[in-house]
Amino acid sequence: MRRHRQNATRRSLGFTLIEMVIVIAIVMILLSMAVAKYDASIRAARDATLRQNLFTLRHVIQEFTLDKQRAPQSLDELKQAGYLSEIPKDPCTKQADWRVDTEDTLLAVDQNQPGITDVHSVCPLLSADGVTHYSDW
């Protein structure tokens, strides 16, 4: 009787191989779900930041154009004129390397060069919707 009790106690101290495999499989499934959620949240944050930066730049370009009666010649001109404390960075490229669209017609009579009318990202990646590129925004 005593010997039987010792064997039962020894067996209950460890895990079987099947139990370990099941636990590892469950952990791997949970980990894969967490990684997918993390990736989606990073992409959503990048989208939101890019939208906000584009909105800010477009708004500041419009304010500058209305105030000065001419479009800005560069993004640096917006910073030098005090409309921006610094040029926002593209969250995809981590640089302030925006693609600018210049106007076809001149807004002011005395203006010699066309100015900036819009900005876009230079990032070649797809947005969270999986259809449009960030550079198309």
N, CA, C and O atoms as a GROMACS GRO file, in nm:
protein
  548
    1MET      N    1   0.082  -0.119   0.000
    1MET     CA    2   0.000   0.000   0.000
    1MET      C    3   0.087   0.126   0.000
    1MET      O    4   0.058   0.221  -0.072
    2ARG      N    5   0.189   0.125   0.078
    2ARG     CA    6   0.276   0.240   0.086
    2ARG      C    7   0.349   0.263  -0.046
    2ARG      O    8   0.366   0.377  -0.090
    3ARG      N    9   0.392   0.155  -0.108
    3ARG     CA   10   0.462   0.165  -0.234
    3ARG      C   11   0.367   0.223  -0.342
    3ARG      O   12   0.411   0.305  -0.422
    4HIS      N   13   0.245   0.184  -0.345
    4HIS     CA   14   0.148   0.234  -0.440
    4HIS      C   15   0.126   0.384  -0.421
    4HIS      O   16   0.112   0.457  -0.520
    5ARG      N   17   0.124   0.431  -0.300
    5ARG     CA   18   0.105   0.571  -0.269
    5ARG      C   19   0.225   0.654  -0.317
    5ARG      O   20   0.206   0.764  -0.368
    6GLN      N   21   0.348   0.603  -0.302
    6GLN     CA   22   0.466   0.674  -0.347
    6GLN      C   23   0.467   0.687  -0.500
    6GLN      O   24   0.502   0.793  -0.551
    7ASN      N   25   0.431   0.583  -0.571
    7ASN     CA   26   0.428   0.588  -0.717
    7ASN      C   27   0.323   0.688  -0.766
    7ASN      O   28   0.348   0.760  -0.863
    8ALA      N   29   0.209   0.693  -0.704
    8ALA     CA   30   0.105   0.788  -0.742
    8ALA      C   31   0.151   0.931  -0.716
    8ALA      O   32   0.120   1.020  -0.795
    9THR      N   33   0.223   0.954  -0.609
    9THR     CA   34   0.273   1.088  -0.578
    9THR      C   35   0.380   1.130  -0.678
    9THR      O   36   0.383   1.245  -0.722
   10ARG      N   37   0.468   1.037  -0.713
   10ARG     CA   38   0.573   1.068  -0.810
   10ARG      C   39   0.514   1.102  -0.947
   10ARG      O   40   0.562   1.194  -1.012
   11ARG      N   41   0.416   1.032  -0.989
   11ARG     CA   42   0.354   1.056  -1.119
   11ARG      C   43   0.283   1.191  -1.124
   11ARG      O   44   0.283   1.256  -1.228
   12SER      N   45   0.225   1.232  -1.017
   12SER     CA   46   0.150   1.356  -1.016
   12SER      C   47   0.240   1.478  -1.006
   12SER      O   48   0.191   1.590  -1.018
   13LEU      N   49   0.368   1.462  -0.986
   13LEU     CA   50   0.459   1.575  -0.976
   13LEU      C   51   0.497   1.634  -1.112
   13LEU      O   52   0.531   1.752  -1.117
   14GLY      N   53   0.493   1.560  -1.219
   14GLY     CA   54   0.537   1.608  -1.350
   14GLY      C   55   0.423   1.615  -1.449
   14GLY      O   56   0.310   1.576  -1.421
   15PHE      N   57   0.456   1.668  -1.568
   15PHE     CA   58   0.360   1.679  -1.677
   15PHE      C   59   0.393   1.573  -1.782
   15PHE      O   60   0.509   1.536  -1.800
   16THR      N   61   0.292   1.526  -1.848
   16THR     CA   62   0.316   1.431  -1.955
   16THR      C   63   0.350   1.508  -2.082
   16THR      O   64   0.328   1.628  -2.091
   17LEU      N   65   0.402   1.438  -2.180
   17LEU     CA   66   0.439   1.500  -2.307
   17LEU      C   67   0.316   1.556  -2.378
   17LEU      O   68   0.323   1.664  -2.437
   18ILE      N   69   0.207   1.487  -2.372
   18ILE     CA   70   0.082   1.532  -2.435
   18ILE      C   71   0.036   1.663  -2.371
   18ILE      O   72  -0.005   1.754  -2.443
   19GLU      N   73   0.040   1.673  -2.240
   19GLU     CA   74   0.000   1.797  -2.172
   19GLU      C   75   0.088   1.914  -2.214
   19GLU      O   76   0.039   2.024  -2.237
   20MET      N   77   0.218   1.890  -2.224
   20MET     CA   78   0.310   1.996  -2.266
   20MET      C   79   0.282   2.040  -2.410
   20MET      O   80   0.284   2.159  -2.439
   21VAL      N   81   0.255   1.947  -2.499
   21VAL     CA   82   0.226   1.980  -2.638
   21VAL      C   83   0.098   2.061  -2.647
   21VAL      O   84   0.092   2.159  -2.722
   22ILE      N   85  -0.003   2.024  -2.574
   22ILE     CA   86  -0.130   2.097  -2.574
   22ILE      C   87  -0.111   2.239  -2.523
   22ILE      O   88  -0.163   2.334  -2.582
   23VAL      N   89  -0.038   2.255  -2.415
   23VAL     CA   90  -0.014   2.389  -2.358
   23VAL      C   91   0.064   2.475  -2.457
   23VAL      O   92   0.032   2.592  -2.477
   24ILE      N   93   0.167   2.418  -2.518
   24ILE     CA   94   0.247   2.494  -2.615
   24ILE      C   95   0.162   2.532  -2.736
   24ILE      O   96   0.175   2.643  -2.787
   25ALA      N   97   0.075   2.444  -2.781
   25ALA     CA   98  -0.013   2.474  -2.894
   25ALA      C   99  -0.108   2.588  -2.859
   25ALA      O  100  -0.130   2.677  -2.941
   26ILE      N  101  -0.163   2.586  -2.741
   26ILE     CA  102  -0.255   2.694  -2.698
   26ILE      C  103  -0.180   2.826  -2.689
   26ILE      O  104  -0.231   2.929  -2.734
   27VAL      N  105  -0.061   2.824  -2.633
   27VAL     CA  106   0.019   2.947  -2.623
   27VAL      C  107   0.052   3.001  -2.762
   27VAL      O  108   0.044   3.122  -2.785
   28MET      N  109   0.087   2.915  -2.856
   28MET     CA  110   0.119   2.958  -2.992
   28MET      C  111  -0.003   3.018  -3.061
   28MET      O  112   0.010   3.118  -3.133
   29ILE      N  113  -0.119   2.961  -3.042
   29ILE     CA  114  -0.241   3.016  -3.101
   29ILE      C  115  -0.270   3.155  -3.044
   29ILE      O  116  -0.300   3.248  -3.119
   30LEU      N  117  -0.261   3.169  -2.914
   30LEU     CA  118  -0.283   3.300  -2.851
   30LEU      C  119  -0.180   3.402  -2.896
   30LEU      O  120  -0.213   3.518  -2.919
   31LEU      N  121  -0.057   3.360  -2.910
   31LEU     CA  122   0.050   3.449  -2.954
   31LEU      C  123   0.027   3.495  -3.097
   31LEU      O  124   0.048   3.612  -3.128
   32SER      N  125  -0.016   3.406  -3.184
   32SER     CA  126  -0.042   3.446  -3.323
   32SER      C  127  -0.158   3.545  -3.332
   32SER      O  128  -0.155   3.635  -3.415
   33MET      N  129  -0.258   3.529  -3.248
   33MET     CA  130  -0.369   3.624  -3.245
   33MET      C  131  -0.321   3.760  -3.194
   33MET      O  132  -0.362   3.864  -3.246
   34ALA      N  133  -0.236   3.759  -3.094
   34ALA     CA  134  -0.185   3.885  -3.039
   34ALA      C  135  -0.098   3.959  -3.140
   34ALA      O  136  -0.107   4.081  -3.151
   35VAL      N  137  -0.016   3.888  -3.214
   35VAL     CA  138   0.070   3.950  -3.315
   35VAL      C  139  -0.015   4.012  -3.425
   35VAL      O  140   0.016   4.122  -3.472
   36ALA      N  141  -0.120   3.945  -3.467
   36ALA     CA  142  -0.208   3.999  -3.570
   36ALA      C  143  -0.277   4.126  -3.522
   36ALA      O  144  -0.288   4.223  -3.597
   37LYS      N  145  -0.323   4.126  -3.398
   37LYS     CA  146  -0.387   4.246  -3.342
   37LYS      C  147  -0.287   4.361  -3.331
   37LYS      O  148  -0.320   4.476  -3.360
   38TYR      N  149  -0.166   4.330  -3.290
   38TYR     CA  150  -0.061   4.432  -3.276
   38TYR      C  151  -0.029   4.494  -3.412
   38TYR      O  152  -0.016   4.615  -3.423
   39ASP      N  153  -0.017   4.411  -3.514
   39ASP     CA  154   0.012   4.460  -3.649
   39ASP      C  155  -0.101   4.550  -3.698
   39ASP      O  156  -0.076   4.654  -3.759
   40ALA      N  157  -0.224   4.510  -3.673
   40ALA     CA  158  -0.339   4.592  -3.715
   40ALA      C  159  -0.343   4.725  -3.641
   40ALA      O  160  -0.377   4.827  -3.700
   41SER      N  161  -0.308   4.725  -3.514
   41SER     CA  162  -0.309   4.851  -3.438
   41SER      C  163  -0.197   4.944  -3.483
   41SER      O  164  -0.215   5.066  -3.485
   42ILE      N  165  -0.081   4.888  -3.520
   42ILE     CA  166   0.028   4.970  -3.572
   42ILE      C  167  -0.012   5.034  -3.705
   42ILE      O  168   0.013   5.152  -3.728
   43ARG      N  169  -0.075   4.956  -3.791
   43ARG     CA  170  -0.120   5.008  -3.920
   43ARG      C  171  -0.227   5.116  -3.902
   43ARG      O  172  -0.226   5.217  -3.972
   44ALA      N  173  -0.319   5.095  -3.809
   44ALA     CA  174  -0.424   5.195  -3.784
   44ALA      C  175  -0.364   5.324  -3.728
   44ALA      O  176  -0.408   5.433  -3.763
   45ALA      N  177  -0.265   5.311  -3.641
   45ALA     CA  178  -0.198   5.430  -3.587
   45ALA      C  179  -0.125   5.506  -3.697
   45ALA      O  180  -0.128   5.628  -3.700
   46ARG      N  181  -0.058   5.433  -3.786
   46ARG     CA  182   0.012   5.496  -3.898
   46ARG      C  183  -0.088   5.570  -3.987
   46ARG      O  184  -0.061   5.682  -4.031
   47ASP      N  185  -0.202   5.508  -4.014
   47ASP     CA  186  -0.305   5.572  -4.096
   47ASP      C  187  -0.355   5.700  -4.030
   47ASP      O  188  -0.367   5.804  -4.096
   48ALA      N  189  -0.385   5.693  -3.902
   48ALA     CA  190  -0.438   5.810  -3.831
   48ALA      C  191  -0.335   5.923  -3.828
   48ALA      O  192  -0.370   6.040  -3.847
   49THR      N  193  -0.210   5.890  -3.803
   49THR     CA  194  -0.106   5.992  -3.799
   49THR      C  195  -0.086   6.056  -3.936
   49THR      O  196  -0.072   6.178  -3.947
   50LEU      N  197  -0.085   5.974  -4.040
   50LEU     CA  198  -0.068   6.028  -4.174
   50LEU      C  199  -0.186   6.118  -4.212
   50LEU      O  200  -0.166   6.225  -4.270
   51ARG      N  201  -0.307   6.076  -4.181
   51ARG     CA  202  -0.424   6.160  -4.209
   51ARG      C  203  -0.415   6.294  -4.138
   51ARG      O  204  -0.443   6.399  -4.197
   52GLN      N  205  -0.374   6.292  -4.011
   52GLN     CA  206  -0.363   6.416  -3.934
   52GLN      C  207  -0.254   6.506  -3.991
   52GLN      O  208  -0.274   6.627  -4.002
   53ASN      N  209  -0.139   6.449  -4.026
   53ASN     CA  210  -0.030   6.529  -4.081
   53ASN      C  211  -0.068   6.590  -4.215
   53ASN      O  212  -0.037   6.706  -4.242
   54LEU      N  213  -0.135   6.513  -4.300
   54LEU     CA  214  -0.181   6.567  -4.428
   54LEU      C  215  -0.284   6.677  -4.409
   54LEU      O  216  -0.281   6.779  -4.478
   55PHE      N  217  -0.375   6.657  -4.315
   55PHE     CA  218  -0.476   6.760  -4.286
   55PHE      C  219  -0.409   6.888  -4.239
   55PHE      O  220  -0.444   6.997  -4.283
   56THR      N  221  -0.312   6.875  -4.149
   56THR     CA  222  -0.242   6.992  -4.097
   56THR      C  223  -0.168   7.066  -4.208
   56THR      O  224  -0.180   7.188  -4.220
   57LEU      N  225  -0.093   6.993  -4.288
   57LEU     CA  226  -0.018   7.058  -4.396
   57LEU      C  227  -0.111   7.126  -4.496
   57LEU      O  228  -0.084   7.238  -4.540
   58ARG      N  229  -0.219   7.061  -4.533
   58ARG     CA  230  -0.313   7.119  -4.629
   58ARG      C  231  -0.382   7.243  -4.572
   58ARG      O  232  -0.404   7.341  -4.642
   59HIS      N  233  -0.415   7.236  -4.445
   59HIS     CA  234  -0.478   7.351  -4.379
   59HIS      C  235  -0.382   7.469  -4.372
   59HIS      O  236  -0.422   7.583  -4.398
   60VAL      N  237  -0.258   7.443  -4.338
   60VAL     CA  238  -0.158   7.550  -4.328
   60VAL      C  239  -0.128   7.611  -4.465
   60VAL      O  240  -0.109   7.732  -4.476
   61ILE      N  241  -0.124   7.529  -4.568
   61ILE     CA  242  -0.104   7.580  -4.704
   61ILE      C  243  -0.218   7.672  -4.743
   61ILE      O  244  -0.197   7.778  -4.803
   62GLN      N  245  -0.339   7.632  -4.709
   62GLN     CA  246  -0.456   7.715  -4.739
   62GLN      C  247  -0.452   7.847  -4.661
   62GLN      O  248  -0.481   7.953  -4.717
   63GLU      N  249  -0.418   7.841  -4.532
   63GLU     CA  250  -0.408   7.964  -4.452
   63GLU      C  251  -0.301   8.058  -4.508
   63GLU      O  252  -0.325   8.178  -4.521
   64PHE      N  253  -0.186   8.005  -4.540
   64PHE     CA  254  -0.078   8.086  -4.597
   64PHE      C  255  -0.124   8.153  -4.725
   64PHE      O  256  -0.100   8.272  -4.746
   65THR      N  257  -0.189   8.076  -4.811
   65THR     CA  258  -0.234   8.128  -4.940
   65THR      C  259  -0.336   8.240  -4.922
   65THR      O  260  -0.331   8.340  -4.993
   66LEU      N  261  -0.426   8.225  -4.828
   66LEU     CA  262  -0.526   8.330  -4.803
   66LEU      C  263  -0.463   8.452  -4.738
   66LEU      O  264  -0.499   8.565  -4.772
   67ASP      N  265  -0.370   8.432  -4.645
   67ASP     CA  266  -0.307   8.544  -4.577
   67ASP      C  267  -0.213   8.623  -4.667
   67ASP      O  268  -0.217   8.746  -4.669
   68LYS      N  269  -0.131   8.555  -4.742
   68LYS     CA  270  -0.027   8.620  -4.821
   68LYS      C  271  -0.071   8.649  -4.964
   68LYS      O  272   0.003   8.713  -5.039
   69GLN      N  273  -0.188   8.603  -5.004
   69GLN     CA  274  -0.239   8.620  -5.139
   69GLN      C  275  -0.148   8.554  -5.244
   69GLN      O  276  -0.142   8.598  -5.358
   70ARG      N  277  -0.080   8.451  -5.202
   70ARG     CA  278   0.003   8.372  -5.293
   70ARG      C  279   0.027   8.237  -5.226
   70ARG      O  280   0.021   8.224  -5.104
   71ALA      N  281   0.055   8.138  -5.307
   71ALA     CA  282   0.081   8.005  -5.254
   71ALA      C  283   0.227   7.996  -5.207
   71ALA      O  284   0.313   8.064  -5.263
   72PRO      N  285   0.255   7.916  -5.105
   72PRO     CA  286   0.394   7.901  -5.059
   72PRO      C  287   0.479   7.832  -5.166
   72PRO      O  288   0.430   7.747  -5.240
   73GLN      N  289   0.606   7.868  -5.171
   73GLN     CA  290   0.698   7.809  -5.268
   73GLN      C  291   0.754   7.676  -5.221
   73GLN      O  292   0.793   7.592  -5.302
   74SER      N  293   0.758   7.657  -5.088
   74SER     CA  294   0.810   7.531  -5.033
   74SER      C  295   0.750   7.510  -4.895
   74SER      O  296   0.688   7.600  -4.837
   75LEU      N  297   0.768   7.391  -4.843
   75LEU     CA  298   0.721   7.363  -4.707
   75LEU      C  299   0.807   7.438  -4.605
   75LEU      O  300   0.759   7.474  -4.498
   76ASP      N  301   0.932   7.459  -4.637
   76ASP     CA  302   1.019   7.536  -4.548
   76ASP      C  303   0.971   7.680  -4.532
   76ASP      O  304   0.988   7.740  -4.426
   77GLU      N  305   0.910   7.734  -4.636
   77GLU     CA  306   0.857   7.870  -4.627
   77GLU      C  307   0.744   7.878  -4.524
   77GLU      O  308   0.729   7.979  -4.456
   78LEU      N  309   0.666   7.771  -4.514
   78LEU     CA  310   0.560   7.767  -4.412
   78LEU      C  311   0.620   7.769  -4.272
   78LEU      O  312   0.567   7.834  -4.181
   79LYS      N  313   0.730   7.699  -4.254
   79LYS     CA  314   0.798   7.696  -4.125
   79LYS      C  315   0.860   7.831  -4.093
   79LYS      O  316   0.849   7.881  -3.981
   80GLN      N  317   0.926   7.891  -4.191
   80GLN     CA  318   0.992   8.020  -4.170
   80GLN      C  319   0.891   8.131  -4.144
   80GLN      O  320   0.920   8.226  -4.071
   81ALA      N  321   0.772   8.121  -4.204
   81ALA     CA  322   0.669   8.223  -4.184
   81ALA      C  323   0.594   8.204  -4.052
   81ALA      O  324   0.511   8.287  -4.016
   82GLY      N  325   0.622   8.097  -3.980
   82GLY     CA  326   0.560   8.076  -3.849
   82GLY      C  327   0.430   8.000  -3.852
   82GLY      O  328   0.360   7.992  -3.750
   83TYR      N  329   0.394   7.944  -3.965
   83TYR     CA  330   0.271   7.866  -3.973
   83TYR      C  331   0.289   7.726  -3.915
   83TYR      O  332   0.192   7.663  -3.873
   84LEU      N  333   0.411   7.678  -3.914
   84LEU     CA  334   0.444   7.548  -3.856
   84LEU      C  335   0.567   7.563  -3.768
   84LEU      O  336   0.660   7.636  -3.804
   85SER      N  337   0.569   7.496  -3.655
   85SER     CA  338   0.690   7.498  -3.573
   85SER      C  339   0.795   7.405  -3.634
   85SER      O  340   0.915   7.432  -3.627
   86GLU      N  341   0.749   7.296  -3.693
   86GLU     CA  342   0.836   7.208  -3.770
   86GLU      C  343   0.750   7.132  -3.869
   86GLU      O  344   0.630   7.112  -3.848
   87ILE      N  345   0.811   7.091  -3.977
   87ILE     CA  346   0.738   7.017  -4.080
   87ILE      C  347   0.713   6.876  -4.027
   87ILE      O  348   0.807   6.807  -3.987
   88PRO      N  349   0.586   6.832  -4.025
   88PRO     CA  350   0.557   6.698  -3.973
   88PRO      C  351   0.625   6.589  -4.055
   88PRO      O  352   0.648   6.606  -4.175
   89LYS      N  353   0.657   6.480  -3.990
   89LYS     CA  354   0.722   6.368  -4.058
   89LYS      C  355   0.617   6.270  -4.108
   89LYS      O  356   0.512   6.251  -4.047
   90ASP      N  357   0.647   6.209  -4.219
   90ASP     CA  358   0.563   6.103  -4.273
   90ASP      C  359   0.581   5.981  -4.182
   90ASP      O  360   0.694   5.935  -4.167
   91PRO      N  361   0.475   5.928  -4.123
   91PRO     CA  362   0.491   5.815  -4.030
   91PRO      C  363   0.541   5.688  -4.098
   91PRO      O  364   0.591   5.598  -4.030
   92CYS      N  365   0.529   5.681  -4.227
   92CYS     CA  366   0.574   5.562  -4.300
   92CYS      C  367   0.724   5.568  -4.325
   92CYS      O  368   0.795   5.469  -4.303
   93THR      N  369   0.774   5.681  -4.371
   93THR     CA  370   0.916   5.695  -4.403
   93THR      C  371   0.997   5.753  -4.289
   93THR      O  372   1.120   5.751  -4.292
   94LYS      N  373   0.930   5.806  -4.187
   94LYS     CA  374   0.994   5.868  -4.070
   94LYS      C  375   1.077   5.991  -4.108
   94LYS      O  376   1.170   6.027  -4.036
   95GLN      N  377   1.045   6.054  -4.220
   95GLN     CA  378   1.115   6.173  -4.268
   95GLN      C  379   1.012   6.276  -4.312
   95GLN      O  380   0.896   6.243  -4.335
   96ALA      N  381   1.054   6.400  -4.322
   96ALA     CA  382   0.967   6.506  -4.372
   96ALA      C  383   0.985   6.517  -4.523
   96ALA      O  384   1.018   6.624  -4.575
   97ASP      N  385   0.965   6.408  -4.593
   97ASP     CA  386   0.986   6.403  -4.738
   97ASP      C  387   0.852   6.390  -4.811
   97ASP      O  388   0.818   6.283  -4.861
   98TRP      N  389   0.779   6.498  -4.817
   98TRP     CA  390   0.647   6.499  -4.877
   98TRP      C  391   0.658   6.528  -5.027
   98TRP      O  392   0.746   6.603  -5.070
   99ARG      N  393   0.568   6.471  -5.105
   99ARG     CA  394   0.557   6.504  -5.247
   99ARG      C  395   0.459   6.620  -5.258
   99ARG      O  396   0.346   6.610  -5.210
  100VAL      N  397   0.501   6.728  -5.320
  100VAL     CA  398   0.416   6.847  -5.329
  100VAL      C  399   0.360   6.861  -5.470
  100VAL      O  400   0.426   6.827  -5.568
  101ASP      N  401   0.238   6.909  -5.478
  101ASP     CA  402   0.175   6.944  -5.606
  101ASP      C  403   0.180   7.094  -5.620
  101ASP      O  404   0.145   7.167  -5.527
  102THR      N  405   0.224   7.142  -5.734
  102THR     CA  406   0.228   7.286  -5.756
  102THR      C  407   0.110   7.325  -5.844
  102THR      O  408   0.058   7.244  -5.921
  103GLU      N  409   0.071   7.450  -5.832
  103GLU     CA  410  -0.045   7.498  -5.906
  103GLU      C  411  -0.008   7.524  -6.052
  103GLU      O  412   0.106   7.554  -6.085
  104ASP      N  413  -0.107   7.511  -6.138
  104ASP     CA  414  -0.086   7.537  -6.280
  104ASP      C  415  -0.096   7.686  -6.311
  104ASP      O  416  -0.021   7.737  -6.394
  105THR      N  417  -0.188   7.753  -6.246
  105THR     CA  418  -0.206   7.896  -6.268
  105THR      C  419  -0.154   7.972  -6.148
  105THR      O  420  -0.153   7.920  -6.037
  106LEU      N  421  -0.112   8.092  -6.170
  106LEU     CA  422  -0.061   8.175  -6.061
  106LEU      C  423  -0.178   8.243  -5.990
  106LEU      O  424  -0.270   8.292  -6.055
  107LEU      N  425  -0.174   8.245  -5.858
  107LEU     CA  426  -0.283   8.306  -5.781
  107LEU      C  427  -0.272   8.457  -5.776
  107LEU      O  428  -0.375   8.526  -5.777
  108ALA      N  429  -0.152   8.511  -5.770
  108ALA     CA  430  -0.135   8.655  -5.760
  108ALA      C  431  -0.072   8.708  -5.890
  108ALA      O  432   0.000   8.636  -5.959
  109VAL      N  433  -0.101   8.832  -5.919
  109VAL     CA  434  -0.050   8.893  -6.041
  109VAL      C  435   0.101   8.907  -6.036
  109VAL      O  436   0.169   8.886  -6.136
  110ASP      N  437   0.154   8.944  -5.919
  110ASP     CA  438   0.298   8.969  -5.907
  110ASP      C  439   0.380   8.844  -5.876
  110ASP      O  440   0.501   8.854  -5.854
  111GLN      N  441   0.319   8.730  -5.875
  111GLN     CA  442   0.392   8.606  -5.844
  111GLN      C  443   0.458   8.552  -5.970
  111GLN      O  444   0.395   8.543  -6.075
  112ASN      N  445   0.585   8.516  -5.958
  112ASN     CA  446   0.661   8.467  -6.073
  112ASN      C  447   0.662   8.315  -6.081
  112ASN      O  448   0.679   8.260  -6.190
  113GLN      N  449   0.645   8.246  -5.970
  113GLN     CA  450   0.653   8.101  -5.968
  113GLN      C  451   0.524   8.042  -5.913
  113GLN      O  452   0.462   8.100  -5.823
  114PRO      N  453   0.483   7.930  -5.968
  114PRO     CA  454   0.365   7.864  -5.909
  114PRO      C  455   0.399   7.810  -5.771
  114PRO      O  456   0.513   7.771  -5.746
  115GLY      N  457   0.303   7.806  -5.683
  115GLY     CA  458   0.326   7.761  -5.546
  115GLY      C  459   0.266   7.626  -5.519
  115GLY      O  460   0.208   7.563  -5.608
  116ILE      N  461   0.281   7.581  -5.396
  116ILE     CA  462   0.232   7.451  -5.352
  116ILE      C  463   0.081   7.458  -5.328
  116ILE      O  464   0.032   7.549  -5.263
  117THR      N  465   0.010   7.360  -5.382
  117THR     CA  466  -0.135   7.353  -5.360
  117THR      C  467  -0.175   7.232  -5.277
  117THR      O  468  -0.279   7.233  -5.212
  118ASP      N  469  -0.092   7.125  -5.280
  118ASP     CA  470  -0.129   7.004  -5.208
  118ASP      C  471  -0.003   6.925  -5.174
  118ASP      O  472   0.103   6.945  -5.234
  119VAL      N  473  -0.016   6.835  -5.077
  119VAL     CA  474   0.095   6.747  -5.039
  119VAL      C  475   0.045   6.603  -5.035
  119VAL      O  476  -0.073   6.577  -5.011
  120HIS      N  477   0.138   6.511  -5.058
  120HIS     CA  478   0.108   6.368  -5.054
  120HIS      C  479   0.226   6.296  -4.990
  120HIS      O  480   0.338   6.348  -4.986
  121SER      N  481   0.199   6.178  -4.941
  121SER     CA  482   0.305   6.093  -4.888
  121SER      C  483   0.385   6.032  -5.003
  121SER      O  484   0.332   6.015  -5.113
  122VAL      N  485   0.510   6.000  -4.977
  122VAL     CA  486   0.592   5.931  -5.077
  122VAL      C  487   0.599   5.782  -5.048
  122VAL      O  488   0.672   5.708  -5.114
  123CYS      N  489   0.526   5.737  -4.948
  123CYS     CA  490   0.530   5.597  -4.905
  123CYS      C  491   0.463   5.506  -5.009
  123CYS      O  492   0.350   5.532  -5.050
  124PRO      N  493   0.533   5.400  -5.050
  124PRO     CA  494   0.476   5.310  -5.150
  124PRO      C  495   0.384   5.201  -5.092
  124PRO      O  496   0.327   5.123  -5.168
  125LEU      N  497   0.369   5.195  -4.960
  125LEU     CA  498   0.292   5.089  -4.897
  125LEU      C  499   0.142   5.108  -4.916
  125LEU      O  500   0.095   5.218  -4.946
  126LEU      N  501   0.067   5.000  -4.897
  126LEU     CA  502  -0.079   5.006  -4.901
  126LEU      C  503  -0.132   5.051  -4.766
  126LEU      O  504  -0.072   5.021  -4.662
  127SER      N  505  -0.242   5.121  -4.767
  127SER     CA  506  -0.305   5.164  -4.642
  127SER      C  507  -0.377   5.045  -4.577
  127SER      O  508  -0.375   4.934  -4.631
  128ALA      N  509  -0.439   5.069  -4.463
  128ALA     CA  510  -0.505   4.961  -4.388
  128ALA      C  511  -0.621   4.899  -4.466
  128ALA      O  512  -0.656   4.784  -4.441
  129ASP      N  513  -0.680   4.973  -4.560
  129ASP     CA  514  -0.789   4.914  -4.638
  129ASP      C  515  -0.739   4.811  -4.739
  129ASP      O  516  -0.818   4.734  -4.794
  130GLY      N  517  -0.607   4.810  -4.765
  130GLY     CA  518  -0.548   4.712  -4.853
  130GLY      C  519  -0.567   4.739  -5.000
  130GLY      O  520  -0.530   4.656  -5.084
  131VAL      N  521  -0.624   4.855  -5.034
  131VAL     CA  522  -0.652   4.886  -5.173
  131VAL      C  523  -0.573   5.008  -5.220
  131VAL      O  524  -0.511   5.005  -5.326
  132THR      N  525  -0.576   5.115  -5.142
  132THR     CA  526  -0.512   5.240  -5.184
  132THR      C  527  -0.371   5.252  -5.124
  132THR      O  528  -0.344   5.203  -5.015
  133HIS      N  529  -0.286   5.316  -5.198
  133HIS     CA  530  -0.151   5.345  -5.150
  133HIS      C  531  -0.154   5.474  -5.069
  133HIS      O  532  -0.237   5.561  -5.092
  134TYR      N  533  -0.063   5.484  -4.973
  134TYR     CA  534  -0.054   5.606  -4.894
  134TYR      C  535  -0.024   5.726  -4.982
  134TYR      O  536  -0.067   5.838  -4.952
  135SER      N  537   0.048   5.705  -5.089
  135SER     CA  538   0.083   5.815  -5.178
  135SER      C  539  -0.037   5.869  -5.256
  135SER      O  540  -0.029   5.977  -5.314
  136ASP      N  541  -0.148   5.796  -5.256
  136ASP     CA  542  -0.269   5.843  -5.324
  136ASP      C  543  -0.357   5.931  -5.236
  136ASP      O  544  -0.453   5.990  -5.284
  137TRP      N  545  -0.326   5.941  -5.110
  137TRP     CA  546  -0.410   6.020  -5.019
  137TRP      C  547  -0.390   6.167  -5.044
  137TRP      O  548  -0.452   6.249  -4.977
   0.00000   0.00000   0.00000
